[in-house]
Amino acid sequence: MENKKEKILQVTDLEAGYNGMSVLHGISFDVKEGEILAILGSNGVGKSTTLRAITGVIKPAGGRVVYQGEDITGLPSHKLVAKGISMVPEGRMLFAGMTVEDNLLMGAYLEKDKGKIQERLKKVYGLFPRVEERKSQISGTLSGGEQQMVAIARGLMCDPKLLILDEPSLGLMPKLVQEIFVFVKEIAATGITVIIVEQNANDTLAMCDYAFVVQNGEVVIEGKGQELLSNEDVQKAYLGG
C-alpha cells in the first residue's frame, strides 16, 4: 500500500504585488513532503513574486500560506529559516570575497552547536563533491555553475525541510543545467521538499513530481510533470513545442 505523504505547504488564494500594483491574483497550490514542485512560466508572470510572498520577502495582500499546519502568512524571512524553510535566490547572492566554506557557514548562522555545523558541512560536501574541492577558494573566482552549487549547498546548511530555488539554471550552459537538476533530484531523495521556479520548462517537467504554469499572476494549468511534458496544448502554448 502506498505511503500517503503529508502536505508540507498549502497556499490558498495568494495575492501580492508591488507599490499598489497587483501581480498575483489568487494563486493556490500545495506540495507534499519529499516532492519536487515546479512553478513555470515566462518572464514577469509572477513566479518569483509567488516565492517572495511565501517566504515573507513581501507581505501578501490576501490569501493564506500554511506550513506544516501553521499559518505563516506574512512572517518575515528570518523567522521562516528557523522553521525549516530555506530559499536560494535568483542570482546566487554569494559573498564574492569570502571562501566557499565561509559562504557555507553563513547558511548555518542560526545553529550554535559546532558539532551539528560540522555534520551539515559533511552532508553537503557528500552531495556536492566539487564544492568540497573548492572549499578554500574565493567564491567570486568560481565558474557560474560552481557558484550555483555553492548557493544551493549554503541553502542546505540551515537543515531545511523545504528548499525553494529561484531560477537555479539561469545563465548556465545546458550541460551544467543538467548537473544542477541531478543535484535537485538527489536533494529531494534525502526527504527535503523542493519548490523550483524555472523558465527551463522541458528539463524541469522531466524532473519534477508536479508542476503548474503561471500566466498573468494566475495558475492556468497544472498536473504531474510527465503529464504536462506530453500535453500538446502545454507544449504549444508554454514550452515552444
Secondary structure per residue as TSV (DSSP state, phi and psi in degrees):
chain	resnum	aa	ss	phi	psi
A	1	M	-	360.0	137.0
A	2	E	-	-70.5	136.2
A	3	N	-	-77.0	117.6
A	4	K	-	-76.1	123.1
A	5	K	-	-83.3	144.2
A	6	E	-	-80.1	150.6
A	7	K	E	-75.0	126.9
A	8	I	E	-93.3	-29.7
A	9	L	E	-140.4	132.3
A	10	Q	E	-127.9	122.5
A	11	V	E	-114.0	124.7
A	12	T	E	-126.3	121.6
A	13	D	E	51.1	44.1
A	14	L	E	-70.9	128.0
A	15	E	E	-125.7	137.7
A	16	A	E	-163.3	163.4
A	17	G	E	-174.3	-163.2
A	18	Y	E	-135.4	134.3
A	19	N	T	49.4	45.0
A	20	G	T	80.6	-5.8
A	21	M	E	-92.1	122.8
A	22	S	E	-79.5	130.5
A	23	V	E	-111.5	-44.0
A	24	L	E	-101.5	134.2
A	25	H	E	-121.6	68.7
A	26	G	E	79.3	52.1
A	27	I	E	-80.0	132.3
A	28	S	E	-130.9	136.5
A	29	F	E	-167.3	165.5
A	30	D	E	-139.6	162.6
A	31	V	E	-138.3	139.2
A	32	K	E	-94.1	159.6
A	33	E	T	-56.5	134.0
A	34	G	T	76.9	4.6
A	35	E	-	-93.2	160.7
A	36	I	E	-108.1	117.5
A	37	L	E	-107.9	129.2
A	38	A	E	-108.1	137.5
A	39	I	E	-112.2	116.1
A	40	L	E	-115.8	161.6
A	41	G	-	150.8	163.3
A	42	S	S	-75.7	-178.6
A	43	N	T	-62.8	138.7
A	44	G	T	77.2	17.9
A	45	V	S	-96.2	-9.4
A	46	G	S	117.3	9.1
A	47	K	H	-63.1	-55.1
A	48	S	H	-68.0	-32.7
A	49	T	H	-62.4	-37.8
A	50	T	H	-58.6	-46.7
A	51	L	H	-63.3	-43.2
A	52	R	H	-64.7	-35.4
A	53	A	H	-72.0	-34.9
A	54	I	H	-68.7	-41.6
A	55	T	T	-94.1	10.1
A	56	G	T	79.1	9.5
A	57	V	S	-69.6	-38.5
A	58	I	S	-124.0	153.4
A	59	K	-	-87.9	126.6
A	60	P	-	-61.8	146.3
A	61	A	S	-86.1	-16.1
A	62	G	E	-170.8	166.2
A	63	G	E	92.2	-179.5
A	64	R	E	-133.9	146.2
A	65	V	E	-123.8	117.6
A	66	V	E	-117.7	123.9
A	67	Y	E	-119.7	120.6
A	68	Q	T	49.6	42.9
A	69	G	T	82.0	-3.0
A	70	E	E	-108.1	132.9
A	71	D	E	-73.3	115.0
A	72	I	-	-114.5	15.6
A	73	T	T	-53.7	121.5
A	74	G	T	77.5	1.9
A	75	L	-	-65.9	140.4
A	76	P	-	-66.1	154.3
A	77	S	H	-53.5	-44.1
A	78	H	H	-64.0	-28.7
A	79	K	H	-73.6	-29.9
A	80	L	H	-73.1	-33.3
A	81	V	H	-58.9	-43.5
A	82	A	H	-64.4	-24.0
A	83	K	H	-88.7	-7.5
A	84	G	T	106.7	20.0
A	85	I	E	-111.3	124.5
A	86	S	E	-125.3	135.2
A	87	M	E	-120.0	132.1
A	88	V	E	-102.0	107.3
A	89	P	-	-72.7	160.1
A	90	E	T	-61.2	139.2
A	91	G	T	88.5	1.8
A	92	R	-	72.7	-45.7
A	93	M	-	55.2	42.1
A	94	L	-	-77.9	159.5
A	95	F	-	-84.9	97.7
A	96	A	T	-61.1	-30.2
A	97	G	T	-87.4	-3.0
A	98	M	S	-101.6	158.6
A	99	T	B	-69.0	164.8
A	100	V	H	-58.0	-47.6
A	101	E	H	-66.2	-36.8
A	102	D	H	-64.9	-36.8
A	103	N	H	-60.3	-43.7
A	104	L	H	-62.9	-42.4
A	105	L	H	-62.2	-29.8
A	106	M	H	-62.8	-27.7
A	107	G	T	-72.6	-14.4
A	108	A	T	-109.9	26.7
A	109	Y	T	-63.3	-21.5
A	110	L	T	-82.1	-17.3
A	111	E	-	-89.4	123.3
A	112	K	-	-96.2	-16.8
A	113	D	-	-80.6	110.5
A	114	K	H	-63.0	-33.0
A	115	G	H	-62.9	-42.4
A	116	K	H	-66.9	-37.7
A	117	I	H	-63.0	-42.4
A	118	Q	H	-64.8	-37.2
A	119	E	H	-61.4	-42.9
A	120	R	H	-67.6	-38.5
A	121	L	H	-59.7	-44.9
A	122	K	H	-61.1	-39.7
A	123	K	H	-65.6	-46.8
A	124	V	H	-71.5	-32.7
A	125	Y	H	-66.4	-32.1
A	126	G	H	-65.2	-38.3
A	127	L	H	-74.7	-37.2
A	128	F	-	-123.0	77.2
A	129	P	H	-57.2	-33.2
A	130	R	H	-68.6	-31.3
A	131	V	H	-65.8	-39.5
A	132	E	H	-64.1	-40.0
A	133	E	H	-59.8	-30.9
A	134	R	T	-100.6	11.6
A	135	K	T	-58.9	-28.2
A	136	S	T	-94.4	-0.9
A	137	Q	S	-82.4	149.0
A	138	I	B	-71.4	129.3
A	139	S	G	-57.6	-37.3
A	140	G	G	-65.4	-13.5
A	141	T	G	-94.7	-1.2
A	142	L	S	-79.0	160.5
A	143	S	-	-71.2	166.2
A	144	G	H	-58.6	-42.0
A	145	G	H	-65.3	-40.3
A	146	E	H	-67.5	-39.3
A	147	Q	H	-61.7	-39.0
A	148	Q	H	-65.3	-38.5
A	149	M	H	-62.6	-42.0
A	150	V	H	-63.7	-41.7
A	151	A	H	-62.0	-42.6
A	152	I	H	-68.4	-41.8
A	153	A	H	-61.0	-40.5
A	154	R	H	-63.4	-38.4
A	155	G	H	-62.6	-26.1
A	156	L	H	-84.5	-13.1
A	157	M	T	-70.4	-14.0
A	158	C	T	-92.1	9.3
A	159	D	-	57.6	57.0
A	160	P	-	-77.0	157.3
A	161	K	S	-94.7	-26.3
A	162	L	E	-129.2	120.3
A	163	L	E	-110.9	126.3
A	164	I	E	-113.3	123.1
A	165	L	E	-115.0	122.8
A	166	D	E	-103.5	107.1
A	167	E	S	51.9	56.8
A	168	P	T	-65.7	-21.1
A	169	S	T	-92.2	0.3
A	170	L	T	-57.9	124.0
A	171	G	T	78.0	6.6
A	172	L	-	-98.3	151.0
A	173	M	-	-67.9	151.2
A	174	P	H	-50.2	-40.4
A	175	K	H	-62.1	-40.8
A	176	L	H	-72.0	-32.6
A	177	V	H	-59.8	-46.7
A	178	Q	H	-58.5	-40.1
A	179	E	H	-64.2	-45.3
A	180	I	H	-60.9	-42.2
A	181	F	H	-66.3	-33.7
A	182	V	H	-62.2	-43.2
A	183	F	H	-62.8	-39.1
A	184	V	H	-61.0	-43.0
A	185	K	H	-64.3	-38.7
A	186	E	H	-66.2	-37.8
A	187	I	H	-63.4	-46.3
A	188	A	H	-62.7	-33.8
A	189	A	H	-65.5	-20.9
A	190	T	T	-81.8	-3.0
A	191	G	T	104.3	-2.6
A	192	I	-	-81.4	133.1
A	193	T	E	-79.0	139.4
A	194	V	E	-125.0	130.0
A	195	I	E	-111.6	126.0
A	196	I	E	-125.0	127.0
A	197	V	E	-98.4	128.7
A	198	E	E	-148.4	149.5
A	199	Q	S	-95.9	-20.6
A	200	N	-	-77.0	77.8
A	201	A	H	-69.3	-47.4
A	202	N	H	-59.7	-49.9
A	203	D	H	-64.7	-36.9
A	204	T	H	-67.7	-43.4
A	205	L	H	-63.9	-34.9
A	206	A	H	-65.8	-24.7
A	207	M	H	-97.1	-34.2
A	208	C	-	-84.1	162.2
A	209	D	S	-81.3	-42.1
A	210	Y	E	-144.2	151.8
A	211	A	E	-149.8	156.1
A	212	F	E	-139.5	151.6
A	213	V	E	-105.2	130.0
A	214	V	E	-103.1	136.5
A	215	Q	E	-141.3	127.6
A	216	N	T	49.2	43.6
A	217	G	T	74.6	14.1
A	218	E	E	-132.8	151.2
A	219	V	E	-78.7	119.4
A	220	V	E	-102.3	-22.9
A	221	I	E	-158.2	146.7
A	222	E	E	-149.2	161.1
A	223	G	E	163.7	-177.8
A	224	K	E	-65.5	146.6
A	225	G	H	-52.2	-48.7
A	226	Q	H	-65.8	-34.3
A	227	E	H	-64.5	-45.7
A	228	L	H	-68.0	-33.5
A	229	L	H	-63.5	-34.8
A	230	S	T	-99.0	5.8
A	231	N	-	-84.2	118.2
A	232	E	H	-60.8	-39.9
A	233	D	H	-63.2	-41.4
A	234	V	H	-65.3	-43.9
A	235	Q	H	-56.3	-49.1
A	236	K	H	-67.9	-45.1
A	237	A	H	-78.3	-38.3
A	238	Y	H	-122.9	-18.7
A	239	L	S	-114.4	8.7
A	240	G	-	66.9	27.3
A	241	G	-	-83.1	360.0
